[in-house]
Amino acid sequence: MRRTLALGAFCLSMLIPSVAFGQSQPSIKYETDDVKLTFHGRLQLQGWSSTCSGFVPGLPGNDPDTACRDGAPPFDLFLRRARGSITAGLFDFLDVKLQLDFSGFDDVAIKDGFARLNFFPALKVRFGNMKRPFDGFQLTSSSQMIIIERDLDIPGVSSLRALSLDELTTRFRASDRDVGIELSGDAWGGRVSYWVGYFGGQQIQEALDTLPNADSRGQWIGRVQANLEVGEMPLDIAVAGAVTDRPFVTEDLVTFTGKYFTNLELWLQLGGFNEGLLFQGEYVYGQNPFENRQGDILDFLPTDEFARAQTFQVNTGWRFITRPKDYQGPIAKRPIEAIQPVFRVTWADPNTDIARDDNWGLTPGVQIFFYGRNKLAVNYDIALFSDDTSSAGSFKLMLQGYF
Protein backbone atom coordinates (compact mmCIF):
# COMPACT_ATOMS: atom_id res chain seq x y z
CA MET A 1 0.00 0.00 0.00
CA ARG A 2 2.71 2.47 0.95
CA ARG A 3 4.73 1.58 -2.14
CA THR A 4 1.63 2.33 -4.21
CA LEU A 5 1.20 5.71 -2.49
CA ALA A 6 4.84 6.59 -3.08
CA LEU A 7 4.60 5.59 -6.76
CA GLY A 8 1.39 7.58 -7.07
CA ALA A 9 3.07 10.64 -5.57
CA PHE A 10 5.90 10.32 -8.07
CA CYS A 11 3.53 10.01 -11.04
CA LEU A 12 1.54 13.04 -9.91
CA SER A 13 4.72 15.01 -9.39
CA MET A 14 5.72 14.37 -12.97
CA LEU A 15 2.27 14.98 -14.50
CA ILE A 16 0.94 17.98 -12.62
CA PRO A 17 3.81 20.37 -13.46
CA SER A 18 3.40 19.60 -17.18
CA VAL A 19 -0.12 21.01 -16.94
CA ALA A 20 1.06 24.04 -14.97
CA PHE A 21 4.11 24.56 -17.15
CA GLY A 22 6.00 27.77 -16.48
CA GLN A 23 5.15 27.96 -12.79
CA SER A 24 8.17 27.86 -10.49
CA GLN A 25 6.12 26.26 -7.72
CA PRO A 26 3.35 24.09 -9.23
CA SER A 27 0.68 22.78 -6.88
CA ILE A 28 -2.89 21.53 -6.67
CA LYS A 29 -5.25 24.12 -5.24
CA TYR A 30 -8.89 24.30 -4.25
CA GLU A 31 -10.31 27.63 -3.19
CA THR A 32 -13.61 29.15 -2.09
CA ASP A 33 -14.39 32.46 -0.43
CA ASP A 34 -13.67 31.00 3.01
CA VAL A 35 -11.43 27.96 2.48
CA LYS A 36 -8.15 27.49 0.63
CA LEU A 37 -6.64 24.02 0.21
CA THR A 38 -3.18 23.43 -1.27
CA PHE A 39 -1.61 20.04 -1.95
CA HIS A 40 2.10 19.44 -2.44
CA GLY A 41 4.12 16.26 -2.89
CA ARG A 42 7.71 15.24 -3.48
CA LEU A 43 9.59 12.06 -4.21
CA GLN A 44 13.38 11.87 -3.97
CA LEU A 45 15.19 8.85 -5.33
CA GLN A 46 18.83 8.87 -4.24
CA GLY A 47 21.91 6.83 -5.02
CA TRP A 48 25.41 6.98 -3.58
CA SER A 49 28.84 5.38 -3.52
CA SER A 50 31.66 5.80 -1.02
CA THR A 51 35.42 5.61 -0.81
CA CYS A 52 34.82 3.17 2.07
CA SER A 53 33.28 0.59 -0.30
CA GLY A 54 36.45 -1.54 -0.20
CA PHE A 55 36.94 -1.31 3.56
CA VAL A 56 36.47 -4.49 5.62
CA PRO A 57 36.30 -3.91 9.42
CA GLY A 58 38.96 -5.86 11.34
CA LEU A 59 40.86 -6.93 8.24
CA PRO A 60 44.64 -7.07 8.84
CA GLY A 61 46.49 -4.57 6.74
CA ASN A 62 43.85 -1.85 6.89
CA ASP A 63 45.29 1.63 6.70
CA PRO A 64 45.47 2.74 10.37
CA ASP A 65 44.88 6.36 9.33
CA THR A 66 41.72 5.70 7.35
CA ALA A 67 38.52 7.45 8.43
CA CYS A 68 36.46 4.40 7.43
CA ARG A 69 35.05 2.35 10.28
CA ASP A 70 32.49 0.31 8.35
CA GLY A 71 32.27 -1.05 4.86
CA ALA A 72 29.89 0.33 2.24
CA PRO A 73 28.37 -1.22 -0.89
CA PRO A 74 29.81 -0.08 -4.23
CA PHE A 75 26.49 1.62 -4.98
CA ASP A 76 23.19 1.94 -3.13
CA LEU A 77 19.83 3.15 -4.41
CA PHE A 78 17.03 4.10 -2.03
CA LEU A 79 13.99 6.29 -1.51
CA ARG A 80 15.20 9.33 0.42
CA ARG A 81 11.86 11.11 0.83
CA ALA A 82 8.28 10.42 -0.27
CA ARG A 83 6.16 13.17 1.20
CA GLY A 84 2.72 14.60 0.74
CA SER A 85 1.37 17.69 2.46
CA ILE A 86 -1.91 19.54 2.69
CA THR A 87 -2.30 23.13 3.86
CA ALA A 88 -5.74 24.50 4.72
CA GLY A 89 -6.48 28.19 5.19
CA LEU A 90 -9.76 29.10 6.86
CA PHE A 91 -11.15 32.66 6.75
CA ASP A 92 -7.56 34.06 6.50
CA PHE A 93 -7.34 33.50 10.25
CA LEU A 94 -6.46 29.82 10.73
CA ASP A 95 -3.84 27.85 8.78
CA VAL A 96 -3.39 24.11 9.30
CA LYS A 97 -0.62 22.01 7.76
CA LEU A 98 -0.09 18.25 7.76
CA GLN A 99 2.93 16.67 6.06
CA LEU A 100 3.45 12.88 6.00
CA ASP A 101 6.52 10.92 4.95
CA PHE A 102 6.10 7.43 3.41
CA SER A 103 9.77 6.69 2.61
CA GLY A 104 10.12 4.25 5.51
CA PHE A 105 7.50 1.91 3.97
CA ASP A 106 7.01 0.18 7.35
CA ASP A 107 5.44 3.25 8.93
CA VAL A 108 4.19 6.73 8.18
CA ALA A 109 5.98 9.61 9.89
CA ILE A 110 4.41 12.96 10.66
CA LYS A 111 6.93 15.61 9.66
CA ASP A 112 4.74 18.69 10.07
CA GLY A 113 1.50 18.84 12.00
CA PHE A 114 0.61 22.29 13.22
CA ALA A 115 -2.00 25.06 13.27
CA ARG A 116 -1.40 28.80 13.11
CA LEU A 117 -3.66 31.61 14.27
CA ASN A 118 -3.15 34.83 12.30
CA PHE A 119 -4.24 37.64 14.62
CA PHE A 120 -2.25 40.41 12.91
CA PRO A 121 0.70 40.54 10.51
CA ALA A 122 2.84 41.29 13.56
CA LEU A 123 1.35 38.51 15.70
CA LYS A 124 0.81 34.91 14.67
CA VAL A 125 0.63 31.91 17.00
CA ARG A 126 1.69 28.47 15.77
CA PHE A 127 1.50 25.26 17.77
CA GLY A 128 2.16 21.59 17.04
CA ASN A 129 5.09 19.71 15.46
CA MET A 130 7.16 22.09 13.34
CA LYS A 131 10.64 23.30 12.46
CA ARG A 132 12.34 25.25 15.19
CA PRO A 133 13.54 28.73 14.10
CA PHE A 134 17.25 27.89 14.30
CA ASP A 135 19.71 27.01 11.49
CA GLY A 136 18.82 28.57 8.15
CA PHE A 137 19.90 25.44 6.27
CA GLN A 138 17.37 23.38 8.21
CA LEU A 139 14.71 26.01 7.58
CA THR A 140 15.34 25.71 3.83
CA SER A 141 12.91 23.16 2.39
CA SER A 142 14.43 19.83 1.34
CA SER A 143 12.78 20.39 -2.06
CA GLN A 144 14.84 23.58 -2.56
CA MET A 145 18.22 22.71 -1.03
CA ILE A 146 20.99 23.18 -3.58
CA ILE A 147 23.11 20.44 -1.91
CA ILE A 148 21.61 16.95 -1.81
CA GLU A 149 22.24 16.32 1.91
CA ARG A 150 22.42 18.93 4.65
CA ASP A 151 25.32 17.06 6.30
CA LEU A 152 28.35 15.33 4.76
CA ASP A 153 26.87 11.84 5.19
CA ILE A 154 29.72 9.65 3.90
CA PRO A 155 28.76 5.95 4.17
CA GLY A 156 31.29 4.02 6.23
CA VAL A 157 32.43 7.10 8.17
CA SER A 158 30.83 7.91 11.50
CA SER A 159 28.64 11.02 11.47
CA LEU A 160 30.53 12.09 14.59
CA ARG A 161 33.73 11.91 12.56
CA ALA A 162 32.71 13.66 9.35
CA LEU A 163 31.14 16.63 11.10
CA SER A 164 29.31 19.53 9.48
CA LEU A 165 27.24 22.48 10.64
CA ASP A 166 24.02 20.50 10.24
CA GLU A 167 25.42 17.53 12.16
CA LEU A 168 26.19 19.75 15.16
CA THR A 169 22.94 21.76 15.22
CA THR A 170 20.73 18.67 14.93
CA ARG A 171 22.81 16.62 17.39
CA PHE A 172 22.68 19.47 19.88
CA ARG A 173 18.88 19.51 19.37
CA ALA A 174 18.88 23.14 18.35
CA SER A 175 17.33 22.63 14.90
CA ASP A 176 14.92 20.49 12.88
CA ARG A 177 11.40 19.70 14.12
CA ASP A 178 9.96 19.50 17.60
CA VAL A 179 6.66 19.94 19.41
CA GLY A 180 6.11 23.44 20.75
CA ILE A 181 4.37 26.78 20.52
CA GLU A 182 5.73 29.77 18.63
CA LEU A 183 4.94 33.48 18.24
CA SER A 184 5.97 35.14 14.99
CA GLY A 185 5.24 38.15 12.83
CA ASP A 186 6.43 40.89 10.49
CA ALA A 187 6.98 44.57 11.21
CA TRP A 188 7.91 47.74 9.30
CA GLY A 189 6.28 46.61 6.10
CA GLY A 190 7.88 43.17 6.21
CA ARG A 191 11.40 44.51 6.61
CA VAL A 192 11.78 42.73 9.94
CA SER A 193 10.50 39.27 10.94
CA TYR A 194 10.69 37.50 14.29
CA TRP A 195 10.05 34.06 15.80
CA VAL A 196 10.01 33.16 19.51
CA GLY A 197 9.13 29.66 20.65
CA TYR A 198 9.11 27.18 23.50
CA PHE A 199 9.78 23.53 22.60
CA GLY A 200 9.79 20.50 24.87
CA GLY A 201 8.56 17.51 22.89
CA GLN A 202 9.82 14.59 20.89
CA GLN A 203 13.37 15.68 20.08
CA ILE A 204 14.27 16.59 23.65
CA GLN A 205 12.54 13.44 24.87
CA GLU A 206 15.18 11.40 23.02
CA ALA A 207 17.67 12.68 25.59
CA LEU A 208 15.42 11.43 28.38
CA ASP A 209 15.04 7.85 27.16
CA THR A 210 17.92 6.72 29.39
CA LEU A 211 16.72 8.93 32.25
CA PRO A 212 13.07 7.90 32.69
CA ASN A 213 12.50 10.01 35.80
CA ALA A 214 14.23 13.13 34.53
CA ASP A 215 12.20 16.28 34.09
CA SER A 216 13.29 18.33 31.10
CA ARG A 217 12.69 22.04 31.38
CA GLY A 218 12.47 22.26 27.61
CA GLN A 219 13.96 24.74 25.21
CA TRP A 220 13.58 28.42 24.26
CA ILE A 221 14.49 29.68 20.77
CA GLY A 222 14.32 33.20 19.38
CA ARG A 223 15.12 34.51 15.90
CA VAL A 224 14.99 37.96 14.31
CA GLN A 225 15.61 38.63 10.62
CA ALA A 226 16.07 41.74 8.50
CA ASN A 227 14.62 41.36 4.98
CA LEU A 228 16.57 43.72 2.72
CA GLU A 229 17.53 44.13 -0.93
CA VAL A 230 20.82 44.59 -2.76
CA GLY A 231 19.89 45.92 -6.18
CA GLU A 232 17.20 43.51 -7.31
CA MET A 233 18.43 40.64 -5.13
CA PRO A 234 16.84 39.87 -1.75
CA LEU A 235 19.17 39.91 1.26
CA ASP A 236 18.18 38.21 4.53
CA ILE A 237 20.29 38.69 7.65
CA ALA A 238 19.28 36.86 10.83
CA VAL A 239 20.47 36.14 14.34
CA ALA A 240 19.06 33.33 16.48
CA GLY A 241 19.66 31.91 19.94
CA ALA A 242 18.70 28.60 21.57
CA VAL A 243 18.69 27.81 25.29
CA THR A 244 18.16 24.09 25.90
CA ASP A 245 17.92 21.95 29.02
CA ARG A 246 20.37 19.05 29.35
CA PRO A 247 18.97 16.56 31.89
CA PHE A 248 21.40 14.44 33.93
CA VAL A 249 21.67 12.37 37.07
CA THR A 250 23.77 13.63 40.01
CA GLU A 251 26.57 11.73 41.78
CA ASP A 252 24.15 9.94 44.10
CA LEU A 253 22.73 8.19 40.98
CA VAL A 254 19.24 8.97 42.26
CA THR A 255 18.60 12.68 41.86
CA PHE A 256 17.70 13.90 38.38
CA THR A 257 18.19 17.50 37.41
CA GLY A 258 19.22 19.58 34.41
CA LYS A 259 21.56 22.27 33.21
CA TYR A 260 20.98 24.73 30.38
CA PHE A 261 23.32 25.08 27.40
CA THR A 262 23.21 27.79 24.74
CA ASN A 263 23.85 28.15 21.00
CA LEU A 264 24.02 31.26 18.80
CA GLU A 265 23.49 31.46 15.04
CA LEU A 266 24.33 34.17 12.48
CA TRP A 267 22.71 33.74 9.05
CA LEU A 268 22.95 35.51 5.69
CA GLN A 269 21.23 34.72 2.39
CA LEU A 270 21.72 36.71 -0.79
CA GLY A 271 19.70 35.96 -3.91
CA GLY A 272 16.92 33.45 -4.50
CA PHE A 273 16.12 30.01 -5.85
CA ASN A 274 14.78 30.91 -9.29
CA GLU A 275 17.55 32.58 -11.30
CA GLY A 276 21.09 33.87 -10.90
CA LEU A 277 23.09 33.89 -7.67
CA LEU A 278 22.20 32.15 -4.43
CA PHE A 279 24.57 32.58 -1.49
CA GLN A 280 23.84 31.13 1.96
CA GLY A 281 26.26 31.55 4.85
CA GLU A 282 25.92 30.55 8.50
CA TYR A 283 28.06 30.60 11.64
CA VAL A 284 27.10 28.81 14.88
CA TYR A 285 28.87 29.14 18.22
CA GLY A 286 27.80 27.57 21.49
CA GLN A 287 28.10 24.74 23.97
CA ASN A 288 28.40 21.03 23.26
CA PRO A 289 25.94 19.21 25.57
CA PHE A 290 27.67 15.82 25.18
CA GLU A 291 31.33 16.65 25.87
CA ASN A 292 33.31 18.53 28.52
CA ARG A 293 36.25 20.81 27.79
CA GLN A 294 38.73 17.99 28.43
CA GLY A 295 37.07 15.92 25.69
CA ASP A 296 35.39 13.36 27.94
CA ILE A 297 31.70 12.52 28.19
CA LEU A 298 29.83 14.90 30.45
CA ASP A 299 29.03 13.52 33.89
CA PHE A 300 28.53 16.93 35.52
CA LEU A 301 30.97 16.48 38.37
CA PRO A 302 31.70 19.74 40.19
CA THR A 303 34.56 20.50 37.81
CA ASP A 304 32.64 19.61 34.62
CA GLU A 305 31.86 22.32 32.07
CA PHE A 306 30.30 22.16 28.64
CA ALA A 307 32.74 22.09 25.75
CA ARG A 308 32.58 25.09 23.43
CA ALA A 309 31.84 24.29 19.78
CA GLN A 310 31.80 26.34 16.61
CA THR A 311 31.02 25.70 12.96
CA PHE A 312 30.33 27.53 9.72
CA GLN A 313 28.99 26.67 6.29
CA VAL A 314 28.62 28.37 2.91
CA ASN A 315 26.39 27.11 0.10
CA THR A 316 26.51 28.92 -3.21
CA GLY A 317 25.31 28.40 -6.76
CA TRP A 318 24.35 30.19 -9.94
CA ARG A 319 21.22 29.16 -11.80
CA PHE A 320 21.48 29.59 -15.58
CA ILE A 321 18.14 29.65 -17.40
CA THR A 322 18.32 27.55 -20.57
CA ARG A 323 14.63 27.55 -21.59
CA PRO A 324 12.84 30.92 -21.89
CA LYS A 325 9.82 31.38 -19.61
CA ASP A 326 7.66 32.24 -22.61
CA TYR A 327 8.66 29.11 -24.55
CA GLN A 328 5.53 27.51 -26.05
CA GLY A 329 7.03 24.68 -28.07
CA PRO A 330 7.19 20.96 -27.22
CA ILE A 331 8.96 20.32 -23.94
CA ALA A 332 10.74 17.34 -25.51
CA LYS A 333 12.71 19.75 -27.69
CA ARG A 334 13.85 21.88 -24.72
CA PRO A 335 13.67 19.47 -21.74
CA ILE A 336 16.14 21.38 -19.53
CA GLU A 337 14.80 24.54 -17.93
CA ALA A 338 17.93 25.53 -16.00
CA ILE A 339 21.40 24.37 -14.96
CA GLN A 340 22.92 25.31 -11.61
CA PRO A 341 26.55 24.61 -10.65
CA VAL A 342 26.77 24.51 -6.85
CA PHE A 343 29.45 24.36 -4.17
CA ARG A 344 29.52 23.94 -0.41
CA VAL A 345 32.26 24.41 2.17
CA THR A 346 31.70 23.58 5.83
CA TRP A 347 33.95 23.42 8.89
CA ALA A 348 33.13 22.06 12.33
CA ASP A 349 35.00 21.99 15.63
CA PRO A 350 33.09 20.15 18.40
CA ASN A 351 35.53 21.25 21.14
CA THR A 352 37.55 24.44 20.79
CA ASP A 353 39.76 23.46 23.77
CA ILE A 354 41.12 20.39 21.97
CA ALA A 355 43.48 20.64 19.02
CA ARG A 356 43.07 18.80 15.73
CA ASP A 357 39.56 17.44 16.33
CA ASP A 358 37.97 19.60 13.61
CA ASN A 359 37.34 18.78 9.96
CA TRP A 360 36.44 20.41 6.67
CA GLY A 361 33.81 19.38 4.16
CA LEU A 362 33.78 20.29 0.45
CA THR A 363 30.94 19.55 -1.97
CA PRO A 364 31.06 20.44 -5.68
CA GLY A 365 27.98 19.59 -7.72
CA VAL A 366 25.41 20.53 -10.33
CA GLN A 367 21.63 20.61 -10.56
CA ILE A 368 19.68 20.12 -13.80
CA PHE A 369 16.09 21.42 -13.67
CA PHE A 370 13.38 20.13 -15.97
CA TYR A 371 10.59 22.40 -14.72
CA GLY A 372 9.92 24.00 -11.37
CA ARG A 373 11.61 21.95 -8.66
CA ASN A 374 11.73 18.75 -10.71
CA LYS A 375 15.41 18.07 -11.13
CA LEU A 376 18.44 15.79 -11.26
CA ALA A 377 21.23 16.67 -8.79
CA VAL A 378 24.80 15.35 -8.65
CA ASN A 379 27.23 15.95 -5.72
CA TYR A 380 30.58 14.73 -4.48
CA ASP A 381 31.12 15.13 -0.72
CA ILE A 382 34.72 15.29 0.53
CA ALA A 383 35.73 15.22 4.22
CA LEU A 384 39.20 16.46 5.20
CA PHE A 385 40.41 15.73 8.73
CA SER A 386 42.80 17.90 10.75
CA ASP A 387 44.42 14.93 12.51
CA ASP A 388 46.04 13.81 9.24
CA THR A 389 43.58 10.97 8.77
CA SER A 390 43.13 10.25 5.09
CA SER A 391 40.22 12.01 3.45
CA ALA A 392 36.93 10.29 2.61
CA GLY A 393 34.40 10.97 -0.10
CA SER A 394 30.97 10.05 -1.38
CA PHE A 395 29.38 10.44 -4.81
CA LYS A 396 25.64 11.17 -4.71
CA LEU A 397 22.88 11.66 -7.23
CA MET A 398 19.22 12.42 -6.68
CA LEU A 399 16.16 12.57 -8.91
CA GLN A 400 13.37 14.72 -7.50
CA GLY A 401 9.75 14.79 -8.61
CA TYR A 402 7.70 17.63 -7.15
CA PHE A 403 4.27 19.17 -7.42
Residue pairs with C-beta under 8 A, 6 or more apart in sequence:
2 102
2 105
2 108
3 105
5 82
5 84
5 102
6 43
6 79
6 82
6 102
6 103
6 105
9 41
9 42
9 43
9 82
9 83
9 84
9 102
9 401
10 43
10 82
10 401
12 41
12 403
13 41
13 42
13 43
13 374
13 401
13 402
13 403
14 374
14 401
15 403
16 26
16 27
16 28
16 403
17 23
17 26
17 371
17 372
17 374
17 402
17 403
18 331
18 371
19 26
20 26
20 27
21 331
21 371
22 325
22 371
23 372
24 274
24 372
24 373
25 372
25 373
26 371
26 372
26 402
26 403
27 38
27 39
27 40
27 403
28 38
28 39
28 40
28 403
29 36
29 37
29 38
29 39
30 36
30 37
31 37
34 90
34 91
35 88
35 89
35 90
36 88
36 89
37 86
37 87
37 88
37 89
38 86
38 87
38 89
39 84
39 85
39 86
39 403
40 84
40 85
40 86
40 87
40 402
40 403
41 83
41 84
41 85
41 402
41 403
42 81
42 82
42 83
42 142
42 143
42 373
42 400
42 401
42 402
42 403
43 79
43 81
43 82
43 83
43 400
43 401
43 402
44 79
44 80
44 81
44 82
44 142
44 398
44 399
44 400
45 77
45 78
45 79
45 80
45 398
45 399
45 400
46 77
46 78
46 79
46 80
46 148
46 396
46 397
46 398
46 399
47 75
47 76
47 77
47 78
47 396
47 397
47 398
48 75
48 76
48 155
48 394
48 395
48 396
48 397
49 72
49 74
49 75
49 76
49 394
49 395
50 72
50 154
50 155
50 156
50 157
50 392
50 393
50 394
50 395
51 68
51 154
51 156
51 391
51 392
51 393
51 394
52 66
52 67
52 68
52 70
52 71
52 72
52 154
52 155
52 156
52 157
52 392
53 71
53 72
53 73
53 74
53 156
54 71
55 62
55 66
55 68
55 70
55 71
55 72
55 156
56 62
56 71
57 69
57 70
57 71
63 390
65 388
65 389
65 390
66 389
66 390
66 392
67 154
67 157
67 161
67 162
67 383
67 385
67 389
67 390
67 391
67 392
68 156
68 157
68 392
69 156
69 157
69 158
69 161
70 155
70 156
71 156
72 155
72 156
73 155
76 155
79 103
79 105
80 103
80 398
81 101
81 103
81 142
82 101
82 102
82 103
83 99
83 100
83 101
83 102
83 103
83 111
84 99
84 100
84 102
85 97
85 98
85 99
85 100
85 112
86 97
86 98
87 95
87 96
87 97
88 95
88 96
88 97
89 95
90 96
92 118
93 117
93 118
94 115
94 116
94 117
94 118
95 115
95 116
95 118
96 114
96 115
96 116
97 112
97 113
97 114
97 115
97 116
98 110
98 112
98 113
99 110
99 111
99 112
99 113
100 108
100 109
100 110
100 111
101 108
101 109
101 110
101 111
102 108
110 129
111 129
111 177
112 128
112 129
112 130
112 131
112 177
113 128
113 129
113 130
114 126
114 127
114 128
114 129
114 130
115 126
115 127
115 128
116 124
116 125
116 126
116 127
117 124
117 125
117 126
118 124
119 125
120 185
121 185
121 186
121 187
121 190
122 185
122 186
122 187
123 183
123 185
124 183
124 184
124 185
125 181
125 182
125 183
126 181
126 182
126 184
126 197
127 180
127 181
127 182
128 179
129 177
129 178
129 179
129 201
129 202
130 177
130 178
130 180
130 182
131 138
131 139
131 175
131 176
131 177
132 138
132 174
132 175
132 176
132 177
132 178
132 180
132 197
132 199
132 219
132 221
132 242
133 139
133 182
133 184
133 195
133 197
133 221
133 222
133 223
133 240
134 169
134 174
134 175
134 221
134 223
134 240
134 242
134 263
134 265
135 165
135 166
135 169
135 170
135 174
135 175
135 176
135 240
135 265
135 282
135 284
136 238
136 265
136 267
136 269
136 280
136 282
137 145
137 150
137 165
137 166
137 280
137 282
137 313
137 315
138 150
138 166
138 169
138 170
138 175
138 176
140 280
143 373
143 400
143 402
144 273
144 373
146 273
146 278
146 315
146 317
146 340
146 342
146 367
147 315
147 342
147 344
147 363
147 365
147 379
148 365
148 377
148 379
148 396
148 397
148 398
149 379
149 381
149 396
150 164
150 166
151 159
151 162
151 164
151 166
151 167
151 170
152 162
152 163
152 164
152 167
152 346
152 361
152 363
152 381
152 383
152 394
153 159
153 162
153 381
153 394
154 162
154 381
154 383
154 392
154 393
154 394
155 394
156 392
157 383
157 392
159 167
160 167
160 171
161 359
161 383
161 385
162 359
162 361
162 383
162 392
163 311
163 348
163 350
163 358
163 359
163 361
164 311
164 313
164 346
164 348
164 361
165 282
165 284
165 311
165 312
165 313
165 346
165 348
166 175
166 313
167 348
168 284
168 288
168 309
168 311
168 348
168 350
169 175
169 176
169 263
169 265
169 284
169 311
170 176
171 290
172 244
172 261
172 263
172 286
172 288
172 289
172 309
173 203
173 204
173 206
173 207
173 219
173 244
173 289
174 221
174 242
174 244
174 263
174 265
174 284
174 286
176 203
177 202
177 203
178 199
178 200
178 201
178 202
178 203
178 204
178 219
179 199
179 200
179 201
179 202
180 197
180 198
180 199
180 200
180 201
180 218
180 219
181 197
181 198
182 195
182 196
182 197
182 198
183 194
183 195
183 196
183 197
184 193
184 194
184 195
184 196
185 193
185 194
186 192
186 193
187 193
187 194
190 227
191 226
191 227
191 228
192 224
192 225
192 226
192 227
193 224
193 225
193 227
194 222
194 223
194 224
194 225
195 221
195 222
195 223
195 224
196 220
196 221
196 222
196 223
197 220
197 221
197 222
198 218
198 219
198 220
199 218
199 219
199 220
199 221
200 216
200 217
200 218
200 219
204 216
204 218
204 219
204 244
204 245
205 216
207 216
207 246
207 247
208 214
208 216
208 247
211 247
211 248
211 249
211 256
213 256
214 247
214 248
214 249
214 256
214 257
214 258
215 247
215 256
215 258
216 245
216 247
216 258
217 245
217 258
217 260
218 244
218 245
219 242
219 243
219 244
219 245
220 242
220 243
221 240
221 241
221 242
221 243
222 240
222 241
223 238
223 239
223 240
223 241
223 265
224 238
224 239
224 240
225 236
225 237
225 238
225 267
226 236
226 237
226 238
227 234
227 235
227 236
228 234
228 235
228 236
228 237
229 235
230 270
233 270
233 271
233 272
233 276
233 277
234 269
234 270
234 271
234 272
235 268
235 269
235 270
236 267
236 268
236 269
237 267
237 268
238 265
238 266
238 267
238 268
239 264
239 265
239 266
239 267
240 264
240 265
240 267
241 262
241 263
241 264
241 265
242 262
242 263
242 265
242 286
243 260
243 261
243 262
244 260
244 261
244 262
244 263
244 289
245 258
245 259
245 260
246 258
246 259
246 260
246 261
246 289
246 298
247 256
247 257
247 258
248 256
248 257
248 258
248 259
248 298
248 299
248 300
249 255
249 256
249 257
250 256
250 257
250 300
251 301
259 300
261 286
261 287
261 288
261 289
261 306
262 286
262 287
263 284
263 285
263 286
263 287
264 284
264 285
264 286
265 282
265 283
265 284
266 282
266 283
266 284
267 280
267 281
267 282
268 279
268 280
268 281
268 282
269 278
269 279
269 280
269 281
270 277
270 278
270 279
271 277
271 278
271 279
272 278
273 319
274 319
275 319
275 321
275 338
276 318
276 319
277 316
277 317
277 318
278 315
278 316
278 317
278 318
278 319
279 314
279 315
279 316
280 313
280 314
280 315
280 316
281 312
281 313
281 314
281 315
282 312
282 313
282 314
283 310
283 311
283 312
284 309
284 310
284 311
284 312
285 308
285 309
285 310
286 308
286 309
286 310
287 306
287 307
287 308
287 309
288 306
288 307
288 308
288 309
288 350
288 351
289 298
289 306
290 297
290 298
291 297
291 298
291 306
291 307
291 350
291 351
292 298
292 304
292 305
292 306
292 307
293 305
293 306
293 307
293 308
293 351
293 353
294 353
295 307
295 351
295 353
295 354
295 357
298 304
298 306
307 350
307 351
307 352
307 353
307 354
308 351
308 352
308 353
309 348
309 349
309 350
309 351
309 352
310 348
310 349
310 352
311 346
311 347
311 348
311 349
312 346
312 347
313 344
313 345
313 346
313 347
314 344
314 345
314 346
315 342
315 343
315 344
316 342
316 343
316 344
317 340
317 341
317 342
317 343
317 367
318 340
318 341
319 338
319 339
319 340
319 367
319 369
320 338
320 339
320 340
321 337
321 338
322 334
322 336
322 337
322 338
322 339
323 334
323 336
323 337
323 338
327 334
331 371
335 370
336 368
336 369
336 370
337 369
337 370
337 371
337 372
338 368
338 369
339 366
339 367
339 368
339 369
340 366
340 367
340 368
340 369
341 364
341 365
341 366
342 363
342 364
342 365
342 366
342 367
342 379
343 362
343 363
343 364
343 365
344 361
344 362
344 363
344 365
345 360
345 361
345 362
345 363
346 360
346 361
347 358
347 359
347 360
347 361
348 358
348 359
348 361
349 357
349 358
350 357
350 358
351 357
356 386
356 387
357 386
357 387
358 386
359 383
359 384
359 385
359 386
360 383
360 384
360 386
361 381
361 382
361 383
361 384
362 381
362 382
362 384
363 379
363 380
363 381
363 382
364 379
364 380
365 377
365 378
365 379
365 380
366 377
366 378
367 375
367 376
367 377
367 378
368 375
368 376
368 377
369 375
370 376
372 402
373 400
373 402
374 400
374 401
374 402
375 399
375 400
376 397
376 398
376 399
376 400
377 396
377 397
377 398
377 400
378 395
378 396
378 397
379 395
379 396
379 397
380 393
380 394
380 395
380 396
381 393
381 394
381 396
382 391
382 392
382 393
383 391
383 392
383 393
384 391
385 391
